[in-house]
Amino acid sequence: MDSALPPALRASASALRQPPLRATSHSTAEADVWAELRAEAEAALIEEPLYAGIIQATILDQRGLAQALAYRLAHRLGDGDLARLSMRDLCLAAFEADPQAGVHAVRDLIAIRERDPTCRRYLDPFLFYKGFAALEGYRVAHWLWHQGRMTLALHVQSRISEVFGCDIHPAARIGSGVFIDHATGVVIGETTVVADDVSILQAVTLGGNGKESGDRHPKIERGVLLSVGAKVLGNIRVGEGAKVAAAAVVLHEVPPHTTVAGVPARVVSRIPRNEEPALTMDQFFGDGI
């Protein structure tokens, strides 16, 4: 599939397959994460009996992570147009067809646990976090899009937007270990490429800059932090390990390992190469270049 892409997209697609920026403190094995998630679910049965039926059906009655995730997404995205049972089968087909689906889900869960100070267990994002649900739902829509099932892909996109307030075009290319915090107001356009280990806060837009057609959306390299309300517009590149400050409007290329801020955004500080803003979630601007 990559050979049919324009050179810029092929380069970005290869970046998506690179290893993570750093080793996480939690196991990245799907079986280990699934076992920990089940243990957390069992503990939650005792903690909150009123929610026990949902936890039992969503996690403890499922064979594995893919089945549990398909069940949970179907419960949240199924509606009158596409019932929950049909949505579950659709999600499960996507996860089972994609050999990287488990890797994506595990690394996305770990990203939340590593970077969100409010997250103390996998169970919380799995059940409740809009950003995680929107991202995994997008992965279903992305699979459908590349199967030529564009109508269903757009339906899933629409449901994600309606339910989670996060609009990700099915054709966008998003790596793993991506953290979409809060998710509300996030918009990611059709030809956007987001590499591994990126953090995206609420109200971020990765959009076009007008009525251009073709490849018209941003390319976000590994380890970038996109802070609250940041807007990156046009077919421009945000370099590896960069930081885009809150409410910045980015209209030009962002060099790697820099912080940009303002309207329009400009470089306000350099970031040491050993610092990883997407992982530390440090939104400090710095004191100048």
C-alpha positions as CSV (number, residue, x, y, z in Angstrom):
1,M,0.0,0.0,0.0
2,D,2.8,2.4,0.9
3,S,4.3,2.3,-2.7
4,A,1.1,4.0,-4.0
5,L,1.6,7.0,-1.6
6,P,3.3,10.3,-2.5
7,P,7.0,10.4,-1.4
8,A,6.2,12.7,1.6
9,L,3.6,10.2,2.9
10,R,5.9,7.2,2.3
11,A,8.5,8.8,4.4
12,S,6.1,9.6,7.2
13,A,4.6,6.1,7.0
14,S,8.0,4.6,7.6
15,A,8.4,6.8,10.6
16,L,5.2,5.2,12.0
17,R,7.0,1.9,12.1
18,Q,10.0,3.0,14.1
19,P,10.5,1.9,17.7
20,P,9.1,4.0,20.5
21,L,11.2,7.0,21.8
22,R,11.9,5.2,25.0
23,A,11.2,2.0,26.8
24,T,8.1,2.3,29.0
25,S,7.9,1.2,32.6
26,H,5.1,-1.2,31.8
27,S,5.2,-4.4,29.7
28,T,4.3,-3.9,26.1
29,A,3.2,-7.5,25.7
30,E,-0.5,-7.7,24.8
31,A,-0.9,-10.8,27.1
32,D,0.6,-8.9,30.1
33,V,-1.6,-5.9,29.6
34,W,-4.7,-8.0,29.1
35,A,-3.9,-9.9,32.3
36,E,-3.4,-6.7,34.3
37,L,-6.6,-5.2,32.8
38,R,-8.5,-8.4,33.9
39,A,-7.0,-8.2,37.4
40,E,-8.1,-4.5,37.7
41,A,-11.6,-5.5,36.5
42,E,-11.9,-8.2,39.1
43,A,-10.9,-5.7,41.8
44,A,-13.4,-3.2,40.5
45,L,-16.2,-5.8,40.9
46,I,-15.7,-5.6,44.7
47,E,-15.1,-1.8,44.7
48,E,-18.4,-1.0,42.8
49,P,-21.0,-3.8,42.7
50,L,-23.5,-1.5,40.9
51,Y,-21.1,-1.5,37.9
52,A,-20.2,-5.2,38.1
53,G,-22.5,-6.3,35.3
54,I,-20.8,-3.9,32.8
55,I,-17.3,-4.8,33.9
56,Q,-18.2,-8.5,33.7
57,A,-19.6,-8.3,30.2
58,T,-17.1,-5.9,28.8
59,I,-13.9,-7.5,30.1
60,L,-14.2,-10.7,32.2
61,D,-16.5,-12.5,29.8
62,Q,-14.3,-11.7,26.8
63,R,-11.5,-14.0,25.4
64,G,-8.9,-11.3,24.9
65,L,-8.1,-7.6,24.4
66,A,-9.5,-7.4,20.8
67,Q,-12.8,-9.0,21.8
68,A,-13.2,-6.7,24.9
69,L,-12.3,-3.6,22.9
70,A,-14.8,-4.5,20.1
71,Y,-17.5,-5.0,22.7
72,R,-16.8,-1.7,24.5
73,L,-16.6,0.3,21.3
74,A,-19.9,-1.3,20.1
75,H,-21.6,-0.4,23.3
76,R,-20.6,3.3,22.9
77,L,-20.8,3.7,19.1
78,G,-23.7,1.4,18.2
79,D,-27.0,3.3,17.4
80,G,-30.2,3.1,15.5
81,D,-28.5,3.1,12.1
82,L,-26.0,0.3,13.0
83,A,-26.9,-1.8,16.1
84,R,-24.4,-2.7,18.7
85,L,-24.1,-6.3,17.6
86,S,-23.3,-5.3,14.0
87,M,-20.8,-2.6,15.3
88,R,-19.2,-5.2,17.5
89,D,-18.7,-7.6,14.6
90,L,-17.4,-4.8,12.5
91,C,-14.8,-3.7,15.1
92,L,-13.7,-7.3,15.8
93,A,-13.3,-7.9,12.1
94,A,-11.0,-4.9,11.8
95,F,-8.9,-5.8,14.8
96,E,-8.5,-9.4,13.8
97,A,-7.6,-8.5,10.2
98,D,-4.9,-6.0,11.3
99,P,-1.8,-7.8,12.8
100,Q,-0.8,-4.4,14.4
101,A,-4.1,-3.8,16.1
102,G,-3.0,-5.3,19.4
103,V,0.2,-3.4,19.3
104,H,-1.6,-0.1,18.7
105,A,-4.1,-0.7,21.5
106,V,-1.5,-1.8,24.0
107,R,0.8,1.1,23.2
108,D,-2.1,3.6,23.3
109,L,-3.1,2.3,26.7
110,I,0.4,2.5,28.0
111,A,0.8,6.1,26.6
112,I,-2.2,7.2,28.7
113,R,-0.9,5.4,31.9
114,E,2.6,6.9,31.4
115,R,1.6,10.5,30.6
116,D,-1.7,11.2,32.4
117,P,-1.2,11.8,36.1
118,T,-4.8,11.0,36.8
119,C,-4.6,7.5,35.3
120,R,-3.5,4.8,37.8
121,R,-4.8,1.7,36.0
122,Y,-5.6,0.5,32.5
123,L,-9.3,0.0,33.4
124,D,-10.1,3.7,33.5
125,P,-9.1,4.6,30.0
126,F,-10.4,1.3,28.6
127,L,-13.9,2.0,30.0
128,F,-14.2,5.7,30.1
129,Y,-11.6,7.9,28.3
130,K,-12.9,9.5,25.2
131,G,-9.5,10.0,23.6
132,F,-8.7,6.3,23.8
133,A,-12.1,5.3,22.5
134,A,-12.0,7.8,19.6
135,L,-8.5,6.6,18.6
136,E,-9.4,2.9,18.6
137,G,-12.6,3.7,16.8
138,Y,-10.7,5.6,14.2
139,R,-8.5,2.5,13.7
140,V,-11.7,0.6,12.7
141,A,-12.7,3.4,10.3
142,H,-9.2,3.5,8.9
143,W,-9.3,-0.3,8.2
144,L,-12.7,0.1,6.5
145,W,-11.5,3.0,4.4
146,H,-8.7,0.9,3.0
147,Q,-11.0,-2.0,2.3
148,G,-13.0,0.3,0.0
149,R,-15.9,0.4,2.5
150,M,-16.0,4.2,2.6
151,T,-19.6,4.5,3.5
152,L,-19.2,2.5,6.7
153,A,-15.9,4.2,7.4
154,L,-17.6,7.6,7.3
155,H,-20.4,6.3,9.5
156,V,-17.9,5.3,12.2
157,Q,-16.2,8.6,11.9
158,S,-19.5,10.4,12.3
159,R,-20.4,8.4,15.4
160,I,-17.0,9.1,16.9
161,S,-17.6,12.8,16.3
162,E,-21.1,12.7,17.8
163,V,-20.3,10.6,20.8
164,F,-16.8,11.8,21.7
165,G,-16.5,15.2,20.1
166,C,-13.4,14.2,18.2
167,D,-13.4,14.2,14.4
168,I,-10.7,12.0,12.8
169,H,-10.9,11.4,9.1
170,P,-10.6,7.6,8.3
171,A,-7.9,8.2,5.7
172,A,-5.5,9.9,8.2
173,R,-2.5,7.9,9.2
174,I,-1.8,7.6,12.9
175,G,0.9,5.7,14.6
176,S,0.9,4.0,18.0
177,G,1.6,5.2,21.5
178,V,-0.5,8.2,20.7
179,F,-2.2,10.0,23.6
180,I,-5.3,12.1,22.8
181,D,-6.1,13.8,26.1
182,H,-9.7,14.8,26.7
183,A,-10.4,14.6,23.0
184,T,-13.0,17.3,22.9
185,G,-12.7,19.5,19.9
186,V,-9.8,17.5,18.3
187,V,-10.0,17.6,14.4
188,I,-7.6,15.6,12.3
189,G,-7.8,16.0,8.5
190,E,-7.8,13.5,5.7
191,T,-4.1,13.6,4.6
192,T,-2.7,14.1,8.1
193,V,0.1,11.8,9.2
194,V,0.8,11.4,13.0
195,A,3.8,9.3,13.9
196,D,4.4,7.3,17.1
197,D,4.5,8.8,20.6
198,V,2.7,12.0,19.9
199,S,0.5,13.7,22.6
200,I,-2.5,15.7,21.5
201,L,-4.5,17.8,23.9
202,Q,-8.1,19.1,23.6
203,A,-9.2,21.4,20.8
204,V,-6.2,20.7,18.6
205,T,-6.8,21.1,14.8
206,L,-4.6,19.4,12.2
207,G,-6.3,20.9,9.2
208,G,-6.0,22.4,5.8
209,N,-5.4,26.1,5.1
210,G,-8.2,26.7,2.6
211,K,-9.8,24.9,-0.3
212,E,-6.7,23.0,-1.5
213,S,-7.1,19.5,-2.8
214,G,-4.8,16.6,-2.6
215,D,-2.1,16.3,0.2
216,R,-3.1,19.3,2.2
217,H,-2.8,18.4,5.9
218,P,0.1,18.4,8.5
219,K,2.8,15.8,9.0
220,I,3.5,15.4,12.7
221,E,6.8,13.6,13.5
222,R,7.6,11.4,16.5
223,G,7.4,12.7,20.0
224,V,5.6,16.0,19.3
225,L,3.5,17.6,22.0
226,L,0.5,19.6,20.6
227,S,-0.9,21.6,23.5
228,V,-4.4,22.9,24.2
229,G,-6.0,24.6,21.2
230,A,-3.0,24.4,18.9
231,K,-3.8,24.8,15.2
232,V,-1.5,23.3,12.6
233,L,-2.7,24.2,9.1
234,G,-1.6,23.1,5.7
235,N,0.8,20.4,4.3
236,I,3.6,21.4,6.7
237,R,5.9,19.3,8.9
238,V,6.3,19.6,12.7
239,G,9.7,18.1,13.4
240,E,10.5,15.3,15.8
241,G,10.4,16.2,19.5
242,A,8.9,19.6,18.9
243,K,6.4,21.4,21.2
244,V,3.5,23.5,19.9
245,A,2.3,25.8,22.7
246,A,-1.3,26.3,23.7
247,A,-3.4,28.3,21.2
248,A,-0.5,28.6,18.7
249,V,-1.4,28.8,15.0
250,V,1.2,27.1,13.0
251,L,1.4,28.0,9.3
252,H,5.1,27.0,8.5
253,E,7.4,24.1,9.1
254,V,8.5,23.6,12.7
255,P,12.1,22.5,13.2
256,P,12.8,19.4,15.3
257,H,13.3,19.9,19.0
258,T,12.0,23.5,19.2
259,T,9.0,25.1,20.9
260,V,6.8,27.3,18.9
261,A,4.2,29.7,20.2
262,G,2.0,32.7,19.1
263,V,-0.2,33.7,16.2
264,P,1.3,33.0,13.8
265,A,3.6,30.6,15.6
266,R,7.4,31.3,15.8
267,V,10.2,29.5,17.5
268,V,10.6,30.7,21.1
269,S,13.0,28.1,22.5
270,R,15.2,25.1,21.7
271,I,14.6,21.8,23.4
272,P,17.5,19.5,24.3
273,R,17.5,16.3,22.2
274,N,17.3,14.2,25.3
275,E,14.1,15.8,26.4
276,E,10.8,14.3,25.2
277,P,7.9,16.8,25.5
278,A,5.2,14.4,24.4
279,L,6.2,12.0,27.1
280,T,6.8,14.4,29.9
281,M,3.8,16.6,28.9
282,D,5.8,19.6,30.0
283,Q,4.2,22.7,28.4
284,F,6.7,25.3,29.7
285,F,7.7,27.7,26.9
286,G,11.3,28.3,28.0
287,D,13.1,31.6,28.4
288,G,14.2,32.2,24.9
289,I,16.5,30.6,22.3
